[in-house]
């Protein structure tokens, strides 16, 4: 049995995929290529990949019994320590596979959860990931290591756990889940307070498939120094920066956790508070890695996650990144014709920030309205709100008061009307 403080050595891994009739061989190979990237990220050395074409998933062992003997031979030949299945195993399938193969078995969800555990940096992210892991673990205690690791906590295999111990672990896990949910609600409340403070700002969220280059784009736009690594899920926390201090209203950019195909629903649920920045955005910058062979599938996956987050109606600008890695000019030309409204950039290029900023500002300028207002001098204290919530195009100090021409989004103009009174508004026209 794996003890509470023991670090799991993952070592050599074998990847296993069932190809159903609804998927082609090419799609199965692409799925295994992504699974291999995930396995490498968590520290495995992928030694073998096995695909079985089947009409349906075997309800007891995921693959057919004949294929199990081939897998056993590969485990012995390559000295495999971990079998990773591209799919979601039921508790019964996981236990049967481990019993048959005498080897630790993970499914795709378990692998992604382990990557999140390794990459979590902030207190909030660690709580969200722990909640997701425990919710995944709870129905799988039979045949699994069910103790809560206080240091790192991989999910591994064990044998001979008694029913009494399992029930004890279930109570511990349920209690911990309830406690974590309370903590996350507290974090959400703090986030809502921050949201109110920023209600006058325009908000842009960077979204896209994991490792598409969102953090690099964020750094270019805001001259920040966020962590940039060429690995999956390097960013797990939402980070917000100002686009330019001179802009009025201020424009805030938020980097978000990357999406991935079949993102575990436990993670989507646990990270819902972090992903609120996506739902609250006025504009989404959808960053796409065009060097990925299956980039179109990445686009589809991102749209599916947006739909799950109820953020699919937010305006979206597609940013095709890493065009420097496209070798064929013809391929790039075809993509530009296919997506005529998109931006095609290399985030490493010095000119990219200027190009992207221009696109963002143009988008918001089209949504703004220009109005004229007049303030009495005794109401000059309201100028602070005017300058914070709008762009002042002209100001004149006249005998009858302070005359201003200002440009702002409709929402900010409504706030100003509420703050200073509608009677001060003299005229309005589209910007």
N, C-alpha and C positions, 0 to 999 in steps of 0.2 A: 504494500500500500504506500502511496505517496504521502509523505508527511506534510504538515501545514507549512513549513518554511523551506521545503525543497524546491529548487528551481528545475524545471523540466528541460532536459536536453533533447531537442527535437531531432537533430541529426538527419539521416537519410530519409527521404520521403518518396512514396509512390502515389501517383495521382490516378484516380479512377473516375471514369465517365460512362454513363449509359446514354447511348444515342437513340432517341425515340424516332419513330417514323416522321414526326413533324419537323425534324431538324436534319440538315444535310451534314455530310462528313466534314465539309469545310467549316460549318458552324460549330461542330463538336471540337474540331482542332483549335479554333479561335477561343472557345470556352476554356479548354485546357491550357492554352497559352496564358490567358489571364489568371487562371488558377495557379499556374507556375510562378507568375509574378507575385501573387499574394503569398505563396509559400516561401519564396525567396525573401520577401520583405520580413517575414516573421523569423527567418534564420534557418530555414530548411535547405538541404541540398537535394534537389529533385533528381532521382536516379532512374525512374521509369514512369511511363505513362501508358495506361491501358484503357481502351475504349471497347465497350460491348454494345452492339446494335441489338435492341430488343423491342418488341411491340409495346411493352409496358414495364414499369419498375416492378421488380420482384417484391411482393409485400413483406417477406420475411428477411431477405438478405440483400436487397437492393439490386444485386446482380444475380445471374443464374448460378446454380450450384456447380455446373461444369466450369464456369469462369473462376470460381473460388479456388480450384486446384491450381490454375495457372497463376493466380495472384499469390498463393502460398509459395510456389516455386520462385517467383520473382522476389518475394520477401526474403527468402533464404539466400538467393543468388546475390542480391544487391545489399544485403545486410540492412533491410528497411526497419526503421524505428517507428514510422508513422505512415498510415494510409489516409489520404485526404480524398473525400468523395465530393465531386462537383454536383451538389444537390443538397436537399434538406433531408436528413435521416430521421425517421421516427425513433422514439426511444427503443422500441423492439428491434428495429433494423440495426441500430448502433450496437446494442448488446449482443445480438446474434453474430454480427461481423467480428467483434472483438473476441468472442468465444471461439469462433471458427479459425480466425487468422492468428490468434495469440499475439496480437499486436495492437497498439493504440490506434484508434480510428477517429478521425474528425470529419465533420461535414463542412460545407462551405461557410455556413453561418458561424460555426465554432472558430474557424480559421480567421474570419474577419473580426470577430470579437477579440481574439487574441492579439491581432494587430492593433486594435484600438487600445487594448490594455497597455501595450508597449509604448504607444505614441502619446498617451494622455499626459499632459503637462500641468494643467490647471486643476484646482480643487473641484471646480464645477464639472469639467470633463471626466474626471476620475469617478465622481458620483454617478454621472449619467451612464458611464460604461459599466460600472459595477451593477447598477440596476438592470441594465440590459442582460448582462451575464447571468445574474441570479434568476431572472425571469426565464431565460433559456434553460438554465440548469435544473430548475425546480421539477419539471416532469421527467427528468432523465437521471434521477438519483440512483435507480437500480442499475448496478453495473458501472457506475461512474464514481469518481472521487467527489464527494459531496461536501467536504469541509471548506470553510471559508479561509482562503489564504490571505493573511494580513499584510503580506509584503508585495506579492505579485500575482500569484494565483493563476496558473494555467489549469486547463481542464483535462485531466488524464484518466487513465483506466485503473480500476482496482477490482479485487475479487473478494468474495466472502463477507460482504457487509450484511449484518443482521437487520431484520425489520425494525428492531428497537432503535438502532443507530440511525436508520433511514428516517424514521418518524421524528427523532430528535433533530436531525439536520433540516427536515422540512419546516419544523417550527422555528428554528434559528433563521432559516432563509426567509420565511414569510415575515418574521419580525423585522429583519434587516430591510426587506423590500418596502415595508410600510414606513420605516424610518427614513429611507432614502427618498421616497416619494414626498414626504413632508419637507425634507431639506430642499428638494428641487422646486417645490411650490414656493418656498421662501425665496429662492433664487429668481423665480419668475416674477414674484412681487417686486423685488429690487429692480429687475429689468424693466418692468412696467413704469416704475418711477423714473428711470433714465429715459424711457421712451417719451414720457410727458415733457421732460426737459428739452428734448430734441424735436418736439412736435412741429416746430416752425422750419426745421431743416428739410431739404430735399434728400431722399435716400436712394442710393444705388447699391445693389447687392451683386457680388460676383458669384456666379454659380457655374456648375459644369461637372463633368466626370472627374474622378480623382486623378491627379497628376496631369491635368490639362494645362497647367501653368497659371492658375488663378493668383497665387501668391506673387509670382513674378510680375504679372500685370498690375497687381495692387502696389507693389514696390515702385514700379515705374510711374504710376499715376500720382502717388502720394509722397514719393521720395522717402519711403519707409525702409526698414531693414528686417522685414518679416522673414522667418525661417523658410528657405527654399531648398528642397531636397528632391532628387530624382527618384522618389519612391512613392508608393501608394499611401494615401491617408497621412501625409506629413502634417497637414493642418486639420485639427479637430475642434478648434475653438473659433468662435466668431470674433473677428478683430475689426474694429471700426476706426477709420482715419478720415481727416478732412481733406477734400480734394484740393482746395486752395483757400487760404484764409481771406483773400480779397473778395471772393464770391459772396454775393448777397442775393437771395437767401443762401446760407451755407449749404454745400453739397457734401454729404457724408457717404463714404464708400465702406462696405463691409465685405470682408473675405469670409467664406463659409466652408464647412466640411464638404469634401468632395462626394459626389454620388457614385454609385456603382450598380451594375446590373444585379437585380434581386437583392438589394440592400436589405439586410435582416429587419423585419418589422419591429423587433425589439429595440433596435438602434434608432429607427425613425421615431418611435414613440418616446424613447428616453431623451433624444436630442431635439424634441419638439420645441422646447423653450429656446435653445440655441438657434434653431432654424426659423424662429419667429422673425428674424431680421429679413428673411426671404419674403415672408407673407406681408411684412410692413413696408416693403420697398415700393418706391414710385417707378423704378426702372430696374430691370435685370440685365446684367451683362453676362451673356451666356458664352463662356470661354470653351473652345473646342480644340483639341489637339489633332491637327490635320495629318500629322505623321503616323497616327494610329490607323492600322489597316481597316479596323471596324469603326471608324469615327461616326458613321451614320447611325450605327447601333447605339453609340454613346449619346448621340443627340436624342434618340428615341427614349433611352433610359432616363435622361434628365427630364424630359417632358413628362414621363410617367411619375417621377418623384414630385414634380411640380403639381401634378394633378392630385397626388396623394396629400400634398400640403395645402391644397386649395389655393394655389398661387398661379394657376395656369392662365389667368386673365390679366396678369400684370404685364405691361409693355416689355418687350424683350428685344435686345440687340444682340445678334450673333457675332462673336469675335473669333475668327478662325486663326489660331495661334500656331507657331512653329512652321510657318511657310518656308523658312530657310531650309527645312529638312525635306521639302518636296523636290525631287530630282527632275520631274517632267514638267516643263512649262505648259504643255498641253493639258495635263491633269489640272493644274492650277487655273487655267483659263476656263475649263469646263466647270469647275467648282464655283468660280465667280459668276458664270452665267446661270448656274443652278440656284445660287443664293445672291441675287443682285443687291439686296439691301444690307448684306453683311460686311463686316470689316475683315480684311486679311492682313495679318501683322506677324512680326516676330518680336516677342516681348523683350528679347535681348537687344533689339535695335534702339539706338538713342532717340530716334524720331517718333517712336511708338507712343510715348506719353502725350506729345502734342496732338497727334492724330486722334487718340482716344478721348482726351479732354474736350477737344473741339466737338466731337460727336455727342458727348454727354451734354454740353452746354447748349448745343443746337436743339437737342431734344427738349430740354426744359424751357428754352426760349419760346418754342412753338406752343407750349402749354400755358404761357404767362399772359397776363393782361396788364395794360397800362392805364392808370387812373390818375386823376387830379384831386388833391384834397387841400383843404385850408384849415389850419389850426389857429385858434386864438393864442396869443402870447402866454396867457396864464395856463395854457395846456401844453406848453413846450416840453413838459416831462414825458409826454407821449412820443417824442422824437426817438427815444431809445428803442421803443417797440417798432417804429417805422423803419429804422435803420437795420434792426435785427431781422425783421420778417420780410423785407422787400429790398429791391435795388432802387436807390433814389437817383433818378435821372437828372432832376433839376430842383433847386430850392431857391426861393426868392422871399426876402423879408420885406413885406409891403405894410402900408399903414393899417390895413384891415386884418393883418395876420400873416402867418407863415404859409406861403403857397408852395406845394410840392407836386412834382410829377414823379410817380413811382411805378415800378413794374414788379409783379409778384404772381405766384400761382393763385388760383381761385380760393384754395383753402386758407392761405395766409391773408388774403384780402378779407375773407369772412371774419377771421380773428381780429383784424384791425377794425372792421366795422363794429364788432362787439366791444372792442376796447375803447375806441374813441367816439363811436356813434355814427350812424349812417348819414346824419345831416352834414358832416364834414366832407363827404364825397361829392365832387362836383361833376365829374364826367368819367366815362369808361369806354375803352375801345380795345379791340384785339391788338396784341403786341405784334 
